[in-house]
Each structure stands twice: as C-alpha cells, then as structure tokens.
Amino acid sequence: HGAKKTCSHEGCTKSVVQGGVCITHGAKQPKKTCSHEGCTNQAVVRGVCRRHAINQVQSGEESAGGMVQSLLLKRAVMTDAPTKPLGEESAGG
C-alpha cells in the first residue's frame, strides 16, 4: 500500500477523496445504491434501501432485531435523534 495523498487545501492534512481535495473542502462522496435488482434508491443499511430492508425483515430473510437496530442507529446518526423504536410516539405532544 502506498502513502495516501493529502488534501490540496492549504493547511489541511485530511486524505484526498476526489479531485485532490477532502470532503470538507468540496469532494463529493459517491452515494451507494440499493443492491436489490432494479432499485435505484440510496442504500441506508446493510447494502439495501429502507424499503428493501423492511421487506427482508417481513419475509424472514433477515432477523428483525439486527435490521431494526441498524435502521434505528442510522436514523439517529442522520438526524441526531434519540433511538426510540420505530412507530413509538412521544407522550404529551
């Protein structure tokens, strides 16, 4: 493995992602698409989109606990929201 290139922005020591710069300085990180045949949605968990993740759980292909926990974690990271079970509403709202 060779040495990784660093961002060309003055004073930045992050690794280059695209076009000589890091993500902070404008590189676009490619979005992964769902691995389900024919689906062009963005993959959010375990290589599949939210719809296909739910379908896998409902069809029994994937354990509900693991997939739901992955979806909750992804949702919490993306929204900085607490990890409440899906569908649980806050009381007094």
DRENDOFI-323092 format. One record per residue (C-alpha): residue number from 1; z negated, x negated, y negated. Coordinates in steps of 0.001 Angstrom, whole numbers, plus 500000, padded with zeros to 6 digits. Example, Ala and Ser with C-alpha at 12.3 -4.5 7.8 and 13.67 -1.06 7.14 Angstrom:
BEGIN
rec resi=1	zz=492200	xx=487700	yy=504500
rec resi=2	zz=492860	xx=486330	yy=501060
This chain:
BEGIN
rec resi=1	zz=500000	xx=500000	yy=500000
rec resi=2	zz=500928	xx=498695	yy=496591
rec resi=3	zz=498969	xx=498880	yy=493398
rec resi=4	zz=499153	xx=502244	yy=491647
rec resi=5	zz=500729	xx=502350	yy=488214
rec resi=6	zz=498564	xx=503398	yy=485300
rec resi=7	zz=499424	xx=505884	yy=482572
rec resi=8	zz=501560	xx=504501	yy=479755
rec resi=9	zz=499465	xx=506270	yy=477093
rec resi=10	zz=497542	xx=503692	yy=475062
rec resi=11	zz=494032	xx=503113	yy=476429
rec resi=12	zz=494429	xx=505400	yy=479457
rec resi=13	zz=493590	xx=503968	yy=482884
rec resi=14	zz=494423	xx=507044	yy=484996
rec resi=15	zz=497122	xx=506935	yy=487682
rec resi=16	zz=500705	xx=507916	yy=486883
rec resi=17	zz=501755	xx=511277	yy=488302
rec resi=18	zz=505196	xx=511811	yy=486784
rec resi=19	zz=507350	xx=510223	yy=484089
rec resi=20	zz=504994	xx=507292	yy=483511
rec resi=21	zz=502032	xx=509431	yy=482436
rec resi=22	zz=498970	xx=511095	yy=483977
rec resi=23	zz=498286	xx=514838	yy=483984
rec resi=24	zz=496083	xx=514547	yy=480888
rec resi=25	zz=498984	xx=513092	yy=478931
rec resi=26	zz=501678	xx=515556	yy=479956
rec resi=27	zz=502739	xx=515052	yy=483566
rec resi=28	zz=503446	xx=518316	yy=485353
rec resi=29	zz=501876	xx=518578	yy=488784
rec resi=30	zz=504143	xx=520432	yy=491206
rec resi=31	zz=502712	xx=523714	yy=492471
rec resi=32	zz=502700	xx=524234	yy=496221
rec resi=33	zz=504311	xx=527393	yy=497542
rec resi=34	zz=503090	xx=529571	yy=500385
rec resi=35	zz=504052	xx=528244	yy=503815
rec resi=36	zz=504786	xx=531769	yy=505119
rec resi=37	zz=508522	xx=532123	yy=505763
rec resi=38	zz=510357	xx=533688	yy=502814
rec resi=39	zz=507327	xx=533759	yy=500489
rec resi=40	zz=507653	xx=532059	yy=497099
rec resi=41	zz=504119	xx=532754	yy=495830
rec resi=42	zz=501822	xx=529887	yy=494905
rec resi=43	zz=499626	xx=528648	yy=497760
rec resi=44	zz=495946	xx=529049	yy=496936
rec resi=45	zz=494127	xx=528334	yy=500170
rec resi=46	zz=494999	xx=526582	yy=503424
rec resi=47	zz=498692	xx=526426	yy=502522
rec resi=48	zz=499196	xx=530160	yy=502018
rec resi=49	zz=499074	xx=532611	yy=499118
rec resi=50	zz=496274	xx=535124	yy=498694
rec resi=51	zz=498269	xx=537958	yy=500318
rec resi=52	zz=499077	xx=535958	yy=503446
rec resi=53	zz=495538	xx=534578	yy=503660
rec resi=54	zz=494201	xx=538136	yy=503721
rec resi=55	zz=496863	xx=539160	yy=506266
rec resi=56	zz=495831	xx=536265	yy=508539
rec resi=57	zz=492212	xx=537409	yy=508452
rec resi=58	zz=493124	xx=541059	yy=509092
rec resi=59	zz=495404	xx=540153	yy=512010
rec resi=60	zz=492761	xx=537919	yy=513566
rec resi=61	zz=494794	xx=534690	yy=513207
rec resi=62	zz=492083	xx=533177	yy=511022
rec resi=63	zz=488318	xx=533605	yy=511041
rec resi=64	zz=487218	xx=535858	yy=508208
rec resi=65	zz=484236	xx=533713	yy=507272
rec resi=66	zz=486156	xx=530499	yy=506735
rec resi=67	zz=489097	xx=532037	yy=504904
rec resi=68	zz=486951	xx=534256	yy=502682
rec resi=69	zz=484698	xx=531338	yy=501793
rec resi=70	zz=487783	xx=529275	yy=500912
rec resi=71	zz=489138	xx=532088	yy=498730
rec resi=72	zz=485775	xx=532534	yy=497006
rec resi=73	zz=485464	xx=528826	yy=496346
rec resi=74	zz=488994	xx=528686	yy=494946
rec resi=75	zz=488303	xx=531713	yy=492730
rec resi=76	zz=485048	xx=530196	yy=491472
rec resi=77	zz=486705	xx=526873	yy=490657
rec resi=78	zz=489627	xx=528542	yy=488865
rec resi=79	zz=487500	xx=530954	yy=486805
rec resi=80	zz=484108	xx=529207	yy=486662
rec resi=81	zz=482764	xx=532460	yy=488131
rec resi=82	zz=479791	xx=532755	yy=490474
rec resi=83	zz=480760	xx=533023	yy=494131
rec resi=84	zz=479976	xx=536696	yy=494833
rec resi=85	zz=481517	xx=538308	yy=497898
rec resi=86	zz=484908	xx=539937	yy=497182
rec resi=87	zz=484536	xx=543537	yy=496087
rec resi=88	zz=480876	xx=543230	yy=495065
rec resi=89	zz=480346	xx=544681	yy=491608
rec resi=90	zz=477581	xx=543652	yy=489229
rec resi=91	zz=474878	xx=546269	yy=488728
rec resi=92	zz=474264	xx=547848	yy=485327
rec resi=93	zz=477764	xx=547151	yy=483971
